[in-house]
Amino acid sequence: MHPAIANLARLQQAAAYWTTSQLCQLRTMAKEQRAVIQAKSKEQESLQAINSCLSAEKIQLDRKLGEAMRSKDQADSEVARLTTKCDQLALDCESTANHRDHYKEKYRSLQDANKELDLMLKASRKDSSGSLQQMQEQRCWVMWDFLFV
């Protein structure tokens, strides 16, 4: 065999070996890339599932937050209403206490006037010249003043 043909045969064998080796490496790399792509795809699916769950939980939490805010607003409104009512009751109590004090004074005045009239009545009985009817009328007017003033 001619040396050039032998060289060519060796070159062909080397090229075939190199091509086969390269193809094996490319196949291995392709398998590795497919495995990476599949892993990333599964990871992406997993992340999408987690995202869906989180979205559903967020919707539920938003709904609960809205309900809580409405409940808080209602409670605040009720507190304001009750505070106003308590303030009004406090004013009413103060007013009642003032009226009570006023009527106590009127009652004391009436008692004093009544005692005075009783003394005058007793004096007039002793002194038969006084008019009993006039004193009873005075007593009626004093009571009238007490009740309607």
Residue pairs with C-beta under 8 A, 6 or more apart in sequence:
106 146
106 149
107 146
109 146
110 142
110 143
110 146
113 139
113 142
114 139
114 142
117 135
117 138
117 139
117 142
120 130
120 135
121 132
121 135
123 130
124 130
124 131
124 132
124 135
125 132
